[in-house]
Amino acid sequence: MIIIIDGKKIEVEGKRTVLEVAREKDIFIPSLCDHPQLTPFGGCRLCIVEIKEKRGYPPSCSTYVENGMEIKTKTPRLQELRREILELILSEHPNACLICSEKENCDEYKSTIRKVGEVTGCVLCSNNGRCELQDVVETLKIDKVKFPSVYRDLDVKKGDPFFDRDYNLCILCGRCVRVCQEVRGASAVSFVYRGSEAVVGTVFDLPLLESGCQFCGACVDVCPTGSLTERGIRYEGLPDERAKTICPLCSIGCELKIDLKRQKILSSKPSDEGAVNEGQACVKGRFLIKDVVHSPRRILKPLIRVNKKLEEVSWEGALDFVAQKLKKFKGKKTALIASPQVSCEEYFLLHKFASEELKTENVDSSYRFSPLAVFDKMAKENGLELGLNFEIKDISRAKTLFLIGEDISKSHPIIWLEVLKAVKGGAKLIVASPEELSLSRYSALWLQIKPGTEFYLLSFLSKLFLQKEQEADHPRIEGLDSFEDSLDKLDLANVFEMTGITREELKEASELLLDTENAAFLFGMGLTQHSWGSRNVAALWNLALQAQAQLFPLGLENNLRGVFEIGRNSSDKGLNLNQIFQAASSGELKALYLAGPAPYLKKANLELLVIQDSFVNENFEFADAVLPASTFAETEGTFINGEGRLQKFNKVIDPLGEAKPDWWIISQLARRMGNKGFHFKNPSDITKEMIKIVPSFSNISYAELEKGQKIFIQEETKKERSFIPLKYSDSHYKKSKEYPFLMFLDYSLDYYRSLSLSQESRGLKAIRDSRWIKVSLEDAEELNLKEGENIAVESSSGKFKGFVKIVKSLPKGILGASFLLSEDSDFSVSGLIPSV
């Protein structure tokens, strides 16, 4: 269609608003309530336009273009109306600085004058210089406000983590309310009261901590004024530089914009151009990047043990010391633990170093605990080939979604946003979880399952599915007969008691799964953490085949998929992570190179321990040498996110102290040990070698990678899918008089390298503490436990401590805890693992 804006002919395709088309053509129309991520609102009325043969002045943000439409955006009458509207808005907003004739002359005083508790003008506001209201005032040339000024005199709300809320500065644009409801699905804030008393707030004026807030920062990012202010940058002034990189704190790989001032990170914000996150982030990516990089726990100088004490030395001294020590230990007596949070290049180099210099196959990482590792194990055991690549947007197109073993609103918030889009588009969500999750209110069905009984739930659903499928005309898949025979052995009589789910709920779940053509099954650590996790995944695989659903193993760390792909090219004959810890305890292992998170090695009987890390941790007590590694922000390289997408991340700041990138440390160490194959000058040299050696990287063009083009790693799935006969065993936990509780674990992603984020950030700790032990209300009352009380949990294997978190939706007899490999020993669930 053809429209005319201010005399300019414009061709338009699709359903677009006048404001959208004008912005695309660089035609400025002022607006304060509109936002590209939100549906049209028409609240501020600043974007009014004149349209030929239409009465009045319609808002361009909610007026859709029609063929032949003639639009004017800057007539004298429009400008006059806009100025009057803006003056009305300013009458309830501190405006003295906005209209001051001397405002250009007070710049030199702004950095100190804003350090006040109450904002009554721009120079006192932390948003000064980045305020949309300032921009619109400047554009419309407002130099006075003829309406009486009204100051609301509302209390500034500072009791919640990360940001303050000063509704005295709010212009009621509704952006925060709408992004919280429309995009994030939290609905933590809304408009309260009416008319001149209207204000944004929470139900019963509760703190955000008690209102379902995710603390994703989306409301702060869309606020056009200083009403919502990030506390960490309140007194920092404007940045002098901005860079982009990839967040390393989960498997999604969100693109972030990093604001810098004098080579220090001020804050991080989601990039609107991010291919995966599209302008959204989570609490960690939005508020914790600065805390991670500039943590007081950073290791900034190399250390070696001299006279039983760790002492600072030069890099030359540290590398020579480690190289000489490592030469004494080779082969099976040596092991290396890597981090799935380092780049592909660095993980590749660690593997190369272990193979060529340490002569050992004992290389592993916390990848071993991931759903992907269990999924791969199941596939290998049954001769299957997995197709793992996908795009997150595929999830939003599903008509039925089945979520088991993960609370994705916390662990994978960006995936949750795609699930939310699907649900709002009419999809049905089924959630299987021991506790009620915040996202359960969006589900068509919540199955409150007992921990460890997932195998029986999935197998029974397959049984119901088969009974109904016999009436339908579905193509037969290989292995169906043997699968049916194995289902006949299922003890149906005990399924309901074991799982805690009624026959009616299971029947409803099977009907929802049967009545769809496009289903997505998402599974996480809760399904795979058990010793029979492989059987659980096999049962889910079969159910997915029946429902013709796509399986999505939820990734954990940011480069977990990269670790998987590089590891596939290596021998699997070496010790795995648990076996490495066992061998270290028994004395079978003599030297350990620790370049990844590990529990407290209190039982280790090692002759040499080398730690390559970014943060101080408990295992320094046993270390013979400590090599300070830089963080992701101080180097560059590539990650592979959960989709299989190769992502290049950029160096943001120079390394702090004497920290060096992991690839540099390994390269220098190998060269000192006599290996000439480690003469890498930069990560790109390693990438080029990796492309030649690792099969799944063979399709990658380094030139395309440099240009930022969309690249997925290569995978081939030649074999047809087939059913897997079920194998039965005692696949559930049993209580006893001595141990009357069942516990479910969630694998906490709230860490970076060996740094526990909830212990580093008071804000995150208030939201979700990795040391919480979840207890049902009934059990808490029976045991007389109080919120926050220090308690110990004990099993036949060991014990650990934590703090009581009472969860009303948790059933009696069930406990919940977080598994964090690098947690302090007293609070680590790894205390229940005999070998660690």
Buried (B, 14 or more C-beta within 10 A) or exposed (E): EEBBBBEEEBEBEEEBBBBBBBBEEEBEBBBBBBBEBBEBBBBBBBBBBBBEEBEEBBBBBBBBBEEEBBBBBEEEEBBEBBBEBBBEBBBBBBBEBBBBEEBEEBEEEBEEEBEEEEBBBBBBBBBBEEBBBBEBBEBBEBEEBEEEEEEBEBEBBEEBBBBBBBBBBBBBBBBBBBBBBBBBBBBBBBEBEEEEEEBBBBEEEEEBBEBBBBBBBBBBBBBBBBBBBBBBBBEBBBBEEEBBBBBBBBBBBBBBBBBBBEEBBBBBBBBBEBBBBBBBBBBBBBBBBBBBBBBEBBBEBBBBBEEEEBEEBEBEBBBBBBBEBBEEBBEBBBBBBBBBBBBBBBBBBBBBBBBEBBEBBBBBBBBBBBBBBBBBBBBEEBEBEBEBBBBBEBBBBBBBBBBBBBBBBBBBBBBBBBBBBBBEEEBBBBBBBBBBBBBBEBBBBBBBBBBBBBBBBBBBBBBBBBEBBEEEEEEEBEBBEBBBEBBEEBEEEEBBEBBBBEEEBBBBBBEBBBEBEBBBBBBBBBBBBBEBBBBBBBBBBBBBBBBBBBBBBBBBBBBBBBBBBBBEBBEEEBBBBBBBBBBBBEEBBBBBBBBBBBBBBEBBEBBBBBBBBBBBBBBBEBBBBBBBBBBBBBBBBBBBBBBBBBBBBBBBBEBBEBBBBBBBBBBBBBBBBEBEEBEBEBBBBBBEBBBEEBEBBEEBEEEEBEEEEEBBBBBEEEEEBBBBBBBBEEBBBEEEEEBEBBBBBBBBBBBBBBBBBBBBBEBBBBBBBBBBBBBBBBBBEEEEBEEEBEBEBEBEEBEBBBBBBBBEBBBEEBBBBBBBBBBBBBBBBBBBBEBB
